[in-house]
Amino acid sequence: MPIDLEKLKGWYLNDHITVENAAILLADGDPDEVDSEVTRFGDVQEYKRTTGHPGYTAMFEAITNAIRTGNLKAILAFRTSTAEDDLFLHERPCWLLCSDDVRRLREVLPDDALSRKLLRHGNNIRVEIDPDWARSLVSLKDIREWLSAKGRTTGFPFAQERPWKPSTDIETMLDPEHPHFSPELSMAIAAWRGLREHDRENQATKNAIRKWIKAHPEEWKSEDELSESAVDRIATIVNWRKAGGAPKSG
């Protein structure tokens, strides 16, 4: 069932969340939900629900594919083990680090408990090739920008206290079948939505808006060609820095 609004507030306190939790939240699920399973010994074990959330699989694949192709930044974590460990799933593809590899790692890794545990045996360390998505991190800011580029600007992680719902009037304005439909107004709303999460402090705002409009021709809902004069009018409407030009520094 969808996560309740009070629980959703807490997720906005995070700068980064795990890839697994991001997929659950984008599928309107609750990362705290679990599934139970009875073992052959009659014990009940609980597992974190992932694929049990409707839409999770599609969201998880979209996020991980975006990370693999470089379209979404992530801080990746990997499963590791040594030859003496029995916990590592050896059937999964992995890198095998020899003693020379480990020596070089000792020279660059910080001297903390995690690194010492990894390198304690000094040889035959296995690193699973596929990232551990339950520990790898993505930032909410990067997720918002990635989703905006895909045309999604509602729900998590855009809402701050409750899922944002556009007003009926705005949705009517975006309906090409409405007798009062204005392609320029529709494009202006799309550009504002697309840019509202972007950091534009080092760019002239109006130019950034023009670039966004030209990069998203699919948002132009008219059979007529999008002219330069129309682009300029739309950019003027959307422009929130009316003073013009790039912000001055110093």
C-alpha positions in Angstrom: 0.0 0.0 0.0 1.2 3.6 -0.6 3.3 5.2 2.1 1.4 7.6 4.3 2.1 11.3 4.2 3.6 11.5 7.7 6.2 8.8 6.9 6.9 10.5 3.5 8.0 13.7 5.3 11.0 11.9 6.9 12.4 10.9 3.5 12.8 14.5 2.5 15.3 15.0 5.3 17.8 12.8 3.4 20.3 14.3 0.9 20.9 10.7 -0.4 18.9 7.5 -0.3 19.7 4.0 -1.4 18.8 3.0 -5.0 16.5 0.3 -3.6 14.6 2.7 -1.4 14.4 5.2 -4.3 12.7 2.6 -6.5 10.2 1.7 -3.8 9.3 5.4 -3.1 9.0 6.2 -6.8 6.6 3.3 -7.0 4.5 4.9 -4.2 5.6 2.1 -1.8 6.8 2.2 1.8 10.4 1.1 2.4 9.5 -0.1 5.9 7.1 -2.8 4.6 8.1 -6.4 5.0 7.0 -9.8 3.7 6.9 -12.9 5.9 8.0 -16.4 5.0 7.8 -19.6 7.0 11.0 -21.7 6.8 11.1 -25.5 6.6 11.8 -25.5 10.3 8.6 -23.6 11.0 10.3 -20.3 11.8 8.8 -17.0 10.5 11.4 -14.8 8.7 10.7 -11.3 7.6 12.2 -9.8 4.4 12.1 -6.2 3.1 9.5 -5.9 0.5 10.8 -4.9 -2.9 9.2 -6.5 -6.0 6.1 -6.9 -3.9 5.4 -3.2 -4.5 3.4 -2.7 -7.7 5.7 -0.8 -10.2 8.9 -1.5 -8.3 10.5 -3.6 -10.9 10.1 -1.0 -13.7 11.3 1.8 -11.4 14.3 -0.2 -10.2 15.4 -1.1 -13.8 14.9 2.5 -14.9 17.1 3.9 -12.1 19.9 1.2 -12.4 20.0 1.5 -16.2 20.3 5.3 -15.9 23.2 4.8 -13.5 24.9 2.3 -15.7 24.6 4.6 -18.7 25.9 7.7 -16.9 22.5 9.5 -16.9 22.2 9.4 -13.2 25.0 9.9 -10.7 25.4 7.4 -7.8 27.7 6.5 -5.0 28.2 2.8 -5.6 28.8 0.1 -3.0 30.0 -3.4 -3.8 29.8 -6.7 -1.9 33.2 -8.1 -0.9 34.5 -11.3 0.7 37.7 -13.3 1.1 38.5 -16.9 0.2 37.7 -17.8 3.8 34.2 -16.3 3.8 31.2 -18.5 3.2 28.8 -15.6 2.8 29.8 -14.6 -0.7 27.7 -16.0 -3.5 30.5 -17.4 -5.7 28.2 -18.0 -8.7 27.9 -14.3 -9.3 30.5 -12.5 -11.5 33.3 -11.0 -9.4 36.7 -9.5 -9.6 39.5 -11.4 -7.7 42.1 -9.2 -6.1 45.6 -10.7 -5.7 48.1 -9.6 -3.1 49.6 -6.8 -5.3 46.1 -5.4 -5.9 45.5 -5.4 -2.1 48.8 -3.7 -1.5 47.9 -0.9 -3.9 44.5 -0.6 -2.2 46.1 -0.2 1.2 48.0 2.8 -0.2 44.8 4.7 -1.2 42.0 3.5 1.1 41.5 5.3 4.4 42.6 3.6 7.5 39.2 2.9 8.9 37.5 -0.2 10.3 35.8 -1.1 7.0 39.0 -1.0 5.0 40.9 -3.0 7.6 38.2 -5.6 7.6 38.3 -5.8 3.8 42.1 -6.1 3.6 42.8 -8.2 6.7 43.6 -11.4 4.8 45.8 -9.6 2.2 45.0 -12.0 -0.7 42.1 -13.5 -2.8 39.6 -10.7 -2.0 36.5 -11.1 -4.2 34.5 -8.0 -5.2 31.1 -8.6 -6.8 30.9 -6.9 -10.2 27.3 -5.8 -9.9 26.8 -3.0 -7.4 25.0 -3.6 -4.1 21.9 -1.5 -4.8 20.6 -1.9 -1.2 23.6 0.2 -0.1 24.5 2.3 -3.2 23.3 5.9 -2.9 21.6 8.5 -5.1 20.8 12.1 -4.2 17.3 13.4 -4.2 18.5 16.5 -6.2 19.9 14.2 -9.0 16.7 12.1 -9.0 14.6 15.2 -9.4 16.7 16.4 -12.3 16.7 13.0 -14.0 12.9 12.6 -13.6 12.3 16.2 -14.9 14.2 15.3 -18.0 11.9 12.4 -18.4 8.8 14.6 -18.0 7.9 13.5 -14.5 7.5 16.4 -12.1 4.9 15.2 -9.6 4.9 12.9 -6.5 8.1 11.8 -4.7 10.7 13.4 -4.6 9.1 16.7 -5.7 6.4 17.1 -2.9 7.7 18.3 0.4 4.9 17.3 2.7 2.4 15.6 0.5 2.4 14.5 -3.2 2.0 17.6 -5.3 -1.1 17.6 -7.4 -1.5 20.1 -10.2 -4.8 22.1 -10.1 -7.6 21.3 -12.4 -7.3 24.7 -14.1 -3.6 24.1 -15.0 -4.4 20.7 -16.4 -7.2 22.2 -18.5 -4.7 24.7 -19.9 -2.5 21.8 -21.0 -5.3 20.1 -22.9 -4.8 20.5 -26.6 -8.5 19.7 -27.2 -9.7 22.6 -25.1 -11.1 25.5 -27.3 -8.9 28.0 -25.5 -5.7 26.0 -25.7 -2.6 28.1 -26.1 0.6 26.3 -27.3 2.8 29.0 -26.0 1.2 29.0 -22.5 1.5 25.2 -22.5 5.1 25.3 -23.4 5.8 28.0 -20.8 4.3 25.8 -18.0 6.3 22.8 -19.2 9.5 24.9 -19.2 8.8 26.2 -15.7 8.2 22.7 -14.4 11.3 21.4 -16.2 13.6 24.0 -14.7 12.3 24.5 -11.2 14.7 22.0 -9.7 17.8 23.1 -11.7 20.6 25.2 -10.4 20.9 28.1 -12.7 23.0 30.4 -10.6 25.8 30.6 -13.2 23.7 31.1 -16.3 21.6 33.9 -17.7 18.1 32.7 -16.8 16.4 33.7 -20.0 19.1 31.9 -22.1 18.7 28.8 -19.9 15.0 28.8 -20.6 15.5 29.2 -24.3 17.9 26.2 -24.3 15.4 24.1 -22.4 12.6 24.9 -24.9 14.7 24.0 -27.9 15.9 20.8 -26.2 12.3 19.7 -25.7 10.5 20.1 -29.0 8.0 17.3 -27.9 6.5 19.8 -25.5 5.4 22.1 -28.4 1.7 21.1 -28.9 1.0 22.8 -32.2 1.1 21.9 -35.9 2.8 25.3 -36.5 6.6 25.6 -36.3 8.0 26.9 -33.1 9.4 30.2 -34.2 12.3 32.2 -32.6 9.9 35.0 -31.7 7.6 32.4 -30.0 10.6 31.0 -28.1 11.5 34.6 -27.0 8.0 35.3 -25.8 7.8 32.1 -23.8 11.2 32.7 -22.3 10.1 36.2 -21.2 7.0 34.8 -19.5 8.9 32.0 -17.7 11.9 34.2 -16.7 11.9 34.6 -12.9 15.0 36.9 -12.9 13.6 39.9 -14.6 16.8 42.0 -14.1 18.3 40.0 -16.9 21.8 38.6 -17.5 23.8 36.2 -15.5 24.2 36.9 -11.7 27.2 39.0 -10.9 29.9 37.6 -8.5 32.5 39.3 -6.4 
